[in-house]
Structure formats: structure tokens, C-alpha cells
């Protein structure tokens, strides 16, 4: 790949910018010869690994990681009618093993409830086994018929984190739903991605769930992106798969369940919300390379500069940073272009004058340039990256705030939807939602909205005038 020449489209043309940045920044190659399947470049995969390690660290506090099979027998898959109806048009089926037709077709998992819950029926025996909290990070397959888009709408979701928990009571499962919401907020705070949490309307909840809580963010083009869901499953699946436990009185009881998922849409959000016209801008916690050191070779002191660069690299690695020294035979400008495109949060430049002055030059990915003392370098880098993350978070939150408009009329809603989301008052009646969606050409995304940018003040429904409560209205990917 060329290091210079050819710039990104301006981010204001978001679709073109997004498509270009994936290959220019070496995140994903879209040229795989199956629609909706893509290939991770090493740099993109390193970003994926860092993001999901962050998620694992949060989950591993009180969850355990497991791994269940990709193939699900049709006999198990078809047991839960409401669940199946939600996925029946999206399932890939394996019908042959070699040239032999299978007695029972096998589904490639679109999601894993029907793969995991037959095993839970074997594993859960007593109230002492509860709560059970397992998760896995796997690929899932859905025959997506809409316009596919890398990391956003796929036929193979390569990085689906799904947690599945089992509890003694409905209330225990509800508490787990709330704990999952807190966990997701912490995860996206590390990614400096602002979110809106809301309860999906009943017609948009997960098939087979009592209710669904969703986490959304707003993309640069004003569309919303669902980047996390939490589902209270009640006892629907436990009755289907006979997941029971013996309570303290010796009686058999059906268990209650929750499940919650995050996909590589989390990475799409990082790319889209933070990136700029020069490439990726990555939060320090998940950047594959947090610091790049660029030696400035001038005159006869090249070897001395390289030795100082190596010493800086070793010090920062010992302090736990992911560091690279770029000693390639390229002009400094080409190196700057390379690492800026790939989103490295901090660049350190070292030349002969810096050695003489006992300093280095630090440049953040947002262009803040300052001299930095060579002594105590690791501590200075910690503070610099902390400030950088805080700046990313603050500017993303400001953009989120600007994208939200409270409206009281359909005309205002139409105008607001053009650049973000509208907050309307809705009475909860499906017919009023249908009328809003028909006129505005957008969807009621959720109620019981949890966001510092949206108050919970009620008011008259935008359609019928009856008492309503805030609902978010937007166009989604």
C-alpha cells in the first residue's frame, strides 16, 4: 500500500469516507468473493483484539467464557416458535455432509440460544448452580438481504459477544439486565463512544424476550447505530428447553434468563465517531499502537538517534505501552501519513537537537504538538494519553448532544431527522407510532430513555394528544 498519495474523501461524505478508510487504514478488505463477508487486515484485527480484550476484562469479573458449536440441529432450532419466526428468513442451512444428505439439517448459528440452552438443561440442577453467567465471542451467520456494509450489516458477524445467564427468579434476571446495561456503559466509556440507552417497543424486541433494552449511538450522517442489546427472556426458553432447578424446598422450578450481545459494530462506532479527514483516530485503551516513535535522521548522528529511540521504546514498553519505532528508509512526512491514517494516538519525534536538549517532541493524533522532557517519559505519556482520551470523549459527547432535537410537531421531527434523532412525546399506542413513522419516514427506536442529553419530562403525544413520555425517533442502519 502506498504511504502517500491519495487522500480520504471528506468525512462530510460519510459513506464514501467510511468505505475508503477501511482499506486505507488497513482495517478490512471488502474484496472477498462472497457478499457480506470481509477480511480483517492485521492492523484491523489487532484493533478488534484490543476492543474485545477490554470487553473480556469487564465480563470476567463475574462471568465465565465458554464456547458452543456453530452448527445447530434443526430439531433444536425449531423448538421456540416466536424465536424462530424472528430469524427464519436469515438462516443458512447445511443440508449435506460431502455428497450425503443429512438426516437433520444443521443451521449456522444466527444467534446461539438454541445451541446453548439444551446444554443449560443438562447443567442446571439446583438453586446452588444459580446464577449461571457464561459468554462466548464467536462468528454468527445471517442471510442479510439488505444493503451490506462492513462492520455494520454483515452476513458473517465475525465478532459476536453473547452472554447468556440463568437465574432463580424473574427479578433476579431483571437485576442482571440492569447490570449488563452498566457494563455496556463502562465498555463504551473506554471507547469514548457516547450512547443512548432505551427500551425497544414490543414489536421491535428480541424474538422470544419479555423486553429488550438497546444501546445506540449516532453516526456522523445522523443515522443511529444499535451497538448493544440486553434481553430479559423471562421463562420462555427455560420452558421450551426444560431448564429447571430444585429450589430450597426440594421443588422443581423453571429458571429465568437474560442474554446480551455486542458485535463488531462497536468497532464501526469507534471508526466513524472519532475518525477525521486524515484517517482513524483511536482511543488509547484500544489502539493497536499507542505510541509511535519516529527518529529524525539528520547528518552524521543517525546511529545516535536510533539508539535514543530504542531506549525510549524500551522504557515505554516496560511501562506497559504498545509502542513501535518507525526506522524505515522513508521521509518523515510519509511516516506521519502512515501512522496518522492508522489512528495512533501519540507520535514521538527524536532528532539530534532533541537529544542535545534532553527532550523529545510529542504530537497527538489531533495535532497537539509539545516538547516533552526525556526524563520521566513514561509518566508524561500516561498523562498525555489520558488527556487525549478525555478530549475524544468530550468532543464525541458534544456531537451527540448536537444531534438530538426535542420536537413538538411532525414538521419539526422531519427537520430533526435529517441530521440526527428527534425526541417526541408518545403515548405508547402502536397506531400512533405507525402514524409518526409514516409521516416522518423514521422509526420509534425506544422509550424509557436513559441519556444525560434527554430529560424524562412527559407531555402530550405528538399524534393523539394523550399523555405521553419521551421516545427517540430516528433512521437506523
KAKA-V340656 format. One record per residue. N is the residue number from 0. PHI is phi in radians with two decimals (* if undefined). PSI is psi as a letter, one per 30 degrees, with the letter a starting at -180 (* if undefined). D_CENTER is the distance of its C-alpha to the mean C-alpha in whole Angstrom. Layout:
n & phi & psi & d_center
N & PHI & PSI & D_CENTER
N & PHI & PSI & D_CENTER
//
This chain:
n & phi & psi & d_center
0 & * & k & 27
1 & -1.21 & k & 29
2 & -1.54 & f & 29
3 & -2.37 & l & 30
4 & 1.57 & k & 31
5 & 1.49 & j & 29
6 & -1.80 & l & 26
7 & -1.19 & l & 23
8 & -1.06 & l & 24
9 & -1.07 & k & 24
10 & -1.13 & f & 20
11 & -1.09 & f & 22
12 & -1.63 & i & 22
13 & -1.05 & e & 18
14 & -1.06 & e & 19
15 & -1.15 & e & 21
16 & -1.05 & e & 19
17 & -1.10 & e & 16
18 & -1.08 & e & 18
19 & -1.29 & e & 20
20 & -1.17 & f & 18
21 & -1.08 & e & 16
22 & -1.59 & e & 19
23 & -1.15 & e & 21
24 & -1.58 & g & 18
25 & 0.98 & h & 18
26 & -1.62 & e & 15
27 & -2.47 & k & 16
28 & -1.83 & k & 19
29 & -1.61 & g & 19
30 & -1.57 & g & 23
31 & -1.10 & k & 23
32 & -1.41 & h & 25
33 & -2.35 & k & 24
34 & -1.02 & k & 22
35 & 1.46 & g & 18
36 & -2.04 & k & 18
37 & -2.38 & l & 17
38 & -1.98 & k & 18
39 & -1.37 & k & 16
40 & -1.20 & l & 18
41 & -0.98 & e & 19
42 & -1.15 & e & 17
43 & -1.11 & e & 14
44 & -1.18 & e & 14
45 & -1.14 & e & 15
46 & -1.11 & e & 12
47 & -1.00 & e & 10
48 & -1.08 & e & 13
49 & -1.17 & e & 12
50 & -1.09 & e & 8
51 & -1.33 & f & 9
52 & -1.18 & e & 13
53 & -1.05 & e & 11
54 & -1.18 & e & 10
55 & -1.03 & e & 13
56 & -1.03 & e & 15
57 & -1.25 & e & 14
58 & -1.23 & e & 15
59 & -1.18 & f & 18
60 & -1.06 & e & 20
61 & -2.51 & g & 21
62 & -2.02 & l & 19
63 & -2.16 & k & 20
64 & -1.52 & k & 19
65 & -2.39 & a & 20
66 & -2.60 & k & 21
67 & -1.96 & l & 22
68 & -1.11 & l & 23
69 & -1.29 & e & 22
70 & -1.61 & k & 25
71 & -2.12 & k & 26
72 & -1.05 & k & 30
73 & -0.99 & e & 30
74 & -1.06 & e & 32
75 & -1.39 & e & 30
76 & -1.11 & e & 27
77 & -1.53 & g & 30
78 & -1.21 & e & 30
79 & -1.75 & j & 28
80 & -1.06 & e & 29
81 & -1.14 & e & 27
82 & -1.09 & e & 24
83 & -1.14 & e & 25
84 & -1.04 & e & 26
85 & -1.27 & f & 23
86 & -2.13 & f & 22
87 & -1.07 & f & 25
88 & -1.54 & f & 25
89 & -1.98 & f & 22
90 & -1.49 & k & 23
91 & -1.57 & k & 24
92 & -2.00 & k & 28
93 & -1.68 & j & 29
94 & -1.97 & f & 33
95 & -2.33 & k & 35
96 & -1.92 & j & 35
97 & 1.16 & b & 37
98 & -1.71 & g & 40
99 & -1.66 & k & 40
100 & -1.24 & k & 39
101 & -1.29 & k & 37
102 & -1.13 & e & 38
103 & -2.19 & j & 35
104 & -1.02 & l & 32
105 & -2.05 & k & 29
106 & -1.53 & k & 26
107 & -1.35 & k & 23
108 & -0.93 & k & 20
109 & -1.49 & f & 18
110 & -2.89 & l & 17
111 & -1.93 & g & 19
112 & -0.91 & e & 21
113 & -1.36 & f & 24
114 & -1.57 & e & 24
115 & -1.51 & e & 23
116 & -1.24 & f & 25
117 & -1.06 & e & 29
118 & -1.32 & e & 28
119 & -1.04 & e & 27
120 & -1.07 & f & 31
121 & -1.45 & e & 32
122 & -1.50 & e & 31
123 & -1.46 & k & 31
124 & -2.18 & e & 35
125 & -2.29 & l & 35
126 & -1.01 & f & 34
127 & -1.22 & f & 34
128 & -1.42 & f & 31
129 & -1.91 & l & 29
130 & -1.32 & l & 26
131 & -1.85 & k & 24
132 & -2.30 & j & 21
133 & -2.09 & l & 19
134 & -2.52 & l & 16
135 & -2.50 & l & 15
136 & -2.12 & j & 13
137 & -2.50 & l & 14
138 & -1.66 & k & 15
139 & -2.27 & l & 15
140 & -2.21 & k & 18
141 & -2.44 & k & 18
142 & -1.36 & i & 21
143 & -1.30 & k & 19
144 & -1.70 & f & 22
145 & -1.37 & a & 20
146 & -1.09 & j & 20
147 & -1.41 & l & 17
148 & -2.59 & k & 15
149 & -0.94 & k & 13
150 & 1.25 & f & 9
151 & -1.95 & e & 10
152 & -2.35 & j & 13
153 & -2.23 & l & 14
154 & -1.68 & f & 17
155 & -2.05 & j & 16
156 & -1.49 & j & 12
157 & -1.43 & f & 12
158 & -2.43 & i & 10
159 & -1.71 & j & 10
160 & -1.59 & j & 10
161 & -2.21 & k & 12
162 & -1.86 & k & 15
163 & -2.35 & j & 18
164 & -2.10 & l & 21
165 & -2.24 & k & 24
166 & -2.41 & l & 26
167 & -1.35 & e & 30
168 & -2.34 & l & 30
169 & -1.05 & e & 28
170 & -1.17 & e & 28
171 & -1.10 & e & 26
172 & -1.15 & e & 23
173 & -1.12 & e & 23
174 & -1.11 & e & 23
175 & -1.19 & e & 20
176 & -1.00 & e & 18
177 & -1.17 & e & 18
178 & -1.12 & e & 18
179 & -1.16 & e & 14
180 & -1.07 & e & 14
181 & -1.08 & e & 15
182 & -1.08 & e & 13
183 & -1.15 & e & 9
184 & -1.08 & e & 11
185 & -1.13 & e & 12
186 & -1.07 & e & 9
187 & -1.27 & f & 8
188 & -1.13 & e & 11
189 & -1.11 & e & 11
190 & -1.48 & f & 9
191 & 1.05 & h & 11
192 & -1.89 & j & 9
193 & -1.31 & k & 11
194 & -2.33 & l & 11
195 & -2.09 & k & 13
196 & -1.82 & k & 14
197 & -2.67 & l & 16
198 & -1.65 & k & 18
199 & -1.17 & k & 18
200 & -1.02 & l & 22
201 & -1.00 & e & 24
202 & -1.30 & f & 24
203 & -2.03 & g & 20
204 & -1.39 & l & 19
205 & -1.07 & k & 18
206 & -1.03 & j & 21
207 & 1.71 & f & 24
208 & -1.63 & l & 22
209 & -1.23 & e & 24
210 & -2.80 & l & 21
211 & -2.25 & k & 17
212 & -1.86 & k & 15
213 & -2.06 & l & 12
214 & -1.99 & k & 10
215 & -2.14 & l & 10
216 & -2.24 & l & 10
217 & -1.91 & k & 12
218 & -1.45 & l & 12
219 & -1.06 & f & 16
220 & -1.55 & g & 18
221 & 1.59 & f & 17
222 & -1.35 & l & 15
223 & -1.60 & l & 13
224 & -2.22 & j & 9
225 & -1.31 & j & 9
226 & -2.11 & g & 5
227 & 3.07 & k & 7
228 & -2.40 & k & 11
229 & -2.30 & k & 14
230 & -2.13 & k & 17
231 & -1.58 & j & 20
232 & -1.60 & f & 22
233 & 1.00 & b & 26
234 & -1.97 & g & 28
235 & -1.06 & e & 28
236 & -1.30 & e & 27
237 & -1.16 & e & 29
238 & -1.25 & e & 32
239 & -1.18 & e & 31
240 & -1.82 & g & 30
241 & 1.04 & h & 33
242 & -1.60 & j & 31
243 & -2.21 & l & 33
244 & -2.43 & l & 34
245 & -1.56 & k & 38
246 & -1.38 & a & 38
247 & -1.18 & f & 40
248 & -1.62 & g & 43
249 & 1.51 & g & 43
250 & -1.62 & k & 42
251 & -1.47 & k & 39
252 & -2.27 & k & 36
253 & -1.29 & k & 33
254 & -1.43 & l & 30
255 & -2.07 & l & 27
256 & -2.38 & l & 23
257 & -2.38 & l & 19
258 & -2.54 & l & 16
259 & -2.73 & k & 13
260 & -2.40 & l & 10
261 & -2.43 & k & 6
262 & -2.10 & a & 6
263 & -1.21 & g & 5
264 & -1.01 & f & 4
265 & -1.04 & e & 1
266 & -1.32 & e & 5
267 & -1.02 & e & 7
268 & -1.15 & e & 6
269 & -1.01 & e & 8
270 & -1.04 & e & 10
271 & -1.32 & e & 11
272 & -1.35 & e & 12
273 & -1.69 & f & 13
274 & -1.09 & l & 15
275 & -2.41 & a & 19
276 & -1.19 & f & 22
277 & -1.80 & f & 22
278 & 2.32 & a & 19
279 & -1.18 & l & 16
280 & -2.32 & j & 16
281 & -1.84 & k & 14
282 & -1.07 & k & 13
283 & -0.99 & e & 16
284 & -1.05 & f & 14
285 & -2.12 & g & 12
286 & -1.15 & k & 15
287 & -1.00 & e & 16
288 & -2.10 & j & 19
289 & -1.48 & e & 20
290 & -2.39 & k & 23
291 & -1.98 & k & 25
292 & -1.83 & k & 29
293 & -2.00 & j & 31
294 & -1.25 & k & 35
295 & -1.77 & j & 37
296 & -1.55 & j & 40
297 & -2.32 & k & 44
298 & 1.15 & b & 47
299 & -1.64 & g & 48
300 & -1.79 & g & 46
301 & -1.01 & e & 43
302 & -1.12 & e & 43
303 & -1.09 & e & 43
304 & -1.09 & e & 40
305 & -1.10 & e & 39
306 & -1.15 & e & 40
307 & -1.14 & e & 38
308 & -1.09 & e & 35
309 & -1.10 & e & 35
310 & -1.15 & e & 36
311 & -1.10 & e & 33
312 & -1.05 & e & 31
313 & -1.12 & e & 32
314 & -1.08 & e & 32
315 & -1.22 & e & 29
316 & -1.12 & e & 28
317 & -1.08 & f & 30
318 & -1.43 & f & 28
319 & 1.74 & g & 25
320 & -1.49 & l & 23
321 & -1.57 & j & 22
322 & -2.23 & k & 25
323 & -2.31 & k & 26
324 & -1.85 & k & 30
325 & -1.69 & j & 30
326 & -1.86 & g & 34
327 & -1.15 & l & 34
328 & -1.44 & i & 37
329 & -2.23 & l & 35
330 & -1.13 & k & 36
331 & -0.92 & e & 34
332 & -1.06 & e & 32
333 & -1.15 & e & 31
334 & -1.19 & e & 29
335 & -1.03 & e & 28
336 & -1.01 & e & 27
337 & -1.01 & e & 25
338 & -1.40 & f & 23
339 & -1.12 & e & 22
340 & -1.01 & e & 21
341 & -1.58 & g & 18
342 & 1.44 & g & 17
343 & -1.08 & k & 19
344 & -1.10 & e & 19
345 & -2.43 & k & 23
346 & -1.96 & k & 26
347 & -2.03 & k & 29
348 & -1.87 & k & 33
349 & -2.31 & k & 36
350 & -2.26 & l & 39
351 & -0.98 & e & 43
352 & -1.13 & e & 43
353 & -1.16 & e & 40
354 & -1.06 & e & 42
355 & -1.11 & e & 45
356 & -1.53 & f & 43
357 & 1.17 & h & 42
358 & -2.50 & l & 38
359 & -2.38 & l & 35
360 & -1.88 & k & 33
361 & -1.87 & k & 30
362 & -2.37 & j & 28
363 & -1.37 & l & 24
364 & -1.12 & f & 22
365 & -1.60 & g & 22
366 & 1.67 & g & 26
367 & -1.31 & k & 28
368 & -2.08 & k & 30
369 & -2.61 & k & 33
370 & -1.26 & l & 35
371 & -2.42 & k & 34
372 & -1.08 & k & 37
373 & -1.17 & e & 37
374 & -1.20 & k & 38
375 & 1.20 & h & 35
376 & -1.03 & e & 32
377 & -1.05 & e & 30
378 & -1.11 & e & 30
379 & -1.13 & e & 30
380 & -1.16 & e & 27
381 & -0.96 & e & 25
382 & -1.15 & e & 26
383 & -1.11 & e & 25
384 & -1.23 & e & 21
385 & -1.09 & e & 21
386 & -1.14 & e & 23
387 & -1.09 & e & 20
388 & -1.09 & e & 17
389 & -1.09 & e & 19
390 & -1.15 & e & 20
391 & -1.01 & e & 16
392 & -1.12 & e & 15
393 & -1.15 & e & 19
394 & -1.25 & e & 18
395 & -1.19 & e & 15
396 & -1.14 & e & 16
397 & -1.15 & e & 19
398 & -1.14 & e & 18
399 & -1.06 & e & 16
400 & -1.04 & e & 20
401 & -1.21 & f & 21
402 & -1.52 & f & 19
403 & -1.85 & k & 21
404 & -2.26 & k & 24
405 & -1.44 & k & 26
406 & -2.23 & l & 29
407 & -2.19 & f & 32
408 & -2.45 & l & 33
409 & -1.13 & e & 32
410 & -1.07 & e & 33
411 & -1.12 & e & 31
412 & -1.13 & e & 28
413 & -1.04 & e & 28
414 & -1.15 & e & 28
415 & -1.16 & e & 25
416 & -1.15 & f & 23
417 & -1.09 & f & 24
418 & -2.31 & g & 22
419 & 3.09 & b & 19
420 & -2.12 & l & 19
421 & -1.92 & k & 23
422 & -1.83 & j & 23
423 & -2.04 & l & 26
424 & -1.61 & k & 29
425 & -2.37 & k & 29
426 & -1.37 & f & 31
427 & 1.73 & f & 29
428 & -1.32 & k & 31
429 & -1.01 & e & 30
430 & -1.17 & e & 32
431 & -1.25 & e & 32
432 & -1.09 & e & 28
433 & -1.07 & e & 29
434 & -1.20 & e & 32
435 & -1.04 & e & 29
436 & -1.14 & e & 27
437 & -1.16 & e & 30
438 & -1.33 & e & 31
439 & -1.55 & f & 28
440 & 1.03 & h & 26
441 & -2.66 & l & 23
442 & -2.03 & k & 21
443 & -1.21 & j & 22
444 & -1.54 & e & 18
445 & -3.14 & l & 19
446 & -2.18 & a & 21
447 & 0.85 & h & 22
448 & -1.28 & k & 19
449 & -2.03 & j & 18
450 & -2.79 & k & 18
451 & -1.17 & f & 20
452 & -1.66 & f & 21
453 & -2.29 & j & 22
454 & -1.38 & l & 25
455 & -1.68 & g & 26
456 & -1.16 & k & 29
457 & -1.45 & a & 31
458 & 3.06 & a & 33
459 & -1.22 & k & 35
460 & -0.98 & k & 33
461 & -1.13 & f & 32
462 & -1.81 & e & 34
463 & -1.75 & f & 37
464 & 1.51 & f & 37
465 & -1.23 & l & 37
466 & -1.06 & k & 35
467 & -2.29 & a & 31
468 & -2.38 & l & 28
469 & -1.05 & k & 25
470 & -2.38 & k & 23
471 & -1.65 & k & 20
472 & -2.19 & k & 21
473 & -2.86 & l & 19
474 & -1.81 & k & 18
475 & -1.98 & l & 15
476 & -1.34 & * & 14
//
